[in-house]
Amino acid sequence: MEPGDGSTVDPHTIRRYLLPSETCAVAVRRHWAIILRPLTTTALGLAFLGLLIWYFPAANLAVHYGAWPLGAVLLLWCAGHVLAWRNDYFIVTDKRIVLATGLLARRVDMLPLAVVTDMSYRRTPGGRILGHGTFVMESADQDQPLKEVGFVPRPDAVYLKVCDQLFGPSVD
């Protein structure tokens, strides 16, 4: 993974999710496109509130005093999504695939590599433009908690590293 692109993860931050005997092959933060919707919603909402304040005269106290708390709520909501994204990790080790998500309520889903029977990834046109994809893992157990992982950055490179963990180095 390329340093400085925003998706690489400091090894110390993911250490709590790794077993002492595991070797980490991939550790990335999910793609920033996952927060595009909250960022866009917040920007449009703040623009709308700004227009309301500009359009209505200062004597209209309901609009002027009501817009500020709504703007603050929008900003806090967006900040929560950004912080949650900063703490979401997709980790592949030599033994398992781990997806750690959430900010206040932490969720860690895991799938042992030994039970993965098939893996694929897909890229929408938007994902191709922005550089992310969705990984789909299949196993014999249909009730697996980690079936699909969206917004994986540089899916081509990550896919090759995951395949290397699944199938081992090729012997020529």
GIGIUR-V443531 format. One record per residue. N is the residue number from 1. RES is the residue in three letters. PHI is phi as a letter, one per 30 degrees, with the letter a starting at -180 (* if undefined). Layout:
n,res,phi
N,RES,PHI
N,RES,PHI
//
This chain:
n,res,phi
1,MET,*
2,GLU,d
3,PRO,d
4,GLY,i
5,ASP,c
6,GLY,j
7,SER,c
8,THR,d
9,VAL,b
10,ASP,d
11,PRO,e
12,HIS,d
13,THR,d
14,ILE,c
15,ARG,e
16,ARG,d
17,TYR,c
18,LEU,c
19,LEU,d
20,PRO,e
21,SER,c
22,GLU,d
23,THR,c
24,CYS,d
25,ALA,c
26,VAL,b
27,ALA,b
28,VAL,b
29,ARG,d
30,ARG,d
31,HIS,d
32,TRP,d
33,ALA,d
34,ILE,d
35,ILE,c
36,LEU,d
37,ARG,d
38,PRO,d
39,LEU,d
40,THR,d
41,THR,d
42,THR,d
43,ALA,d
44,LEU,d
45,GLY,d
46,LEU,d
47,ALA,d
48,PHE,d
49,LEU,d
50,GLY,d
51,LEU,d
52,LEU,d
53,ILE,d
54,TRP,d
55,TYR,d
56,PHE,d
57,PRO,d
58,ALA,d
59,ALA,d
60,ASN,d
61,LEU,d
62,ALA,d
63,VAL,d
64,HIS,d
65,TYR,d
66,GLY,d
67,ALA,d
68,TRP,d
69,PRO,d
70,LEU,d
71,GLY,d
72,ALA,d
73,VAL,d
74,LEU,e
75,LEU,d
76,LEU,d
77,TRP,d
78,CYS,d
79,ALA,d
80,GLY,d
81,HIS,d
82,VAL,d
83,LEU,d
84,ALA,d
85,TRP,d
86,ARG,d
87,ASN,c
88,ASP,c
89,TYR,b
90,PHE,c
91,ILE,b
92,VAL,b
93,THR,c
94,ASP,d
95,LYS,b
96,ARG,a
97,ILE,c
98,VAL,b
99,LEU,b
100,ALA,c
101,THR,b
102,GLY,j
103,LEU,c
104,LEU,d
105,ALA,c
106,ARG,d
107,ARG,b
108,VAL,b
109,ASP,c
110,MET,b
111,LEU,b
112,PRO,d
113,LEU,d
114,ALA,d
115,VAL,c
116,VAL,d
117,THR,c
118,ASP,a
119,MET,b
120,SER,b
121,TYR,b
122,ARG,b
123,ARG,b
124,THR,d
125,PRO,e
126,GLY,d
127,GLY,d
128,ARG,d
129,ILE,d
130,LEU,d
131,GLY,j
132,HIS,b
133,GLY,b
134,THR,c
135,PHE,c
136,VAL,b
137,MET,c
138,GLU,c
139,SER,b
140,ALA,d
141,ASP,d
142,GLN,d
143,ASP,c
144,GLN,d
145,PRO,d
146,LEU,c
147,LYS,c
148,GLU,b
149,VAL,b
150,GLY,c
151,PHE,h
152,VAL,d
153,PRO,d
154,ARG,h
155,PRO,d
156,ASP,d
157,ALA,d
158,VAL,d
159,TYR,e
160,LEU,d
161,LYS,d
162,VAL,d
163,CYS,d
164,ASP,d
165,GLN,d
166,LEU,d
167,PHE,c
168,GLY,i
169,PRO,d
170,SER,d
171,VAL,c
172,ASP,c
//
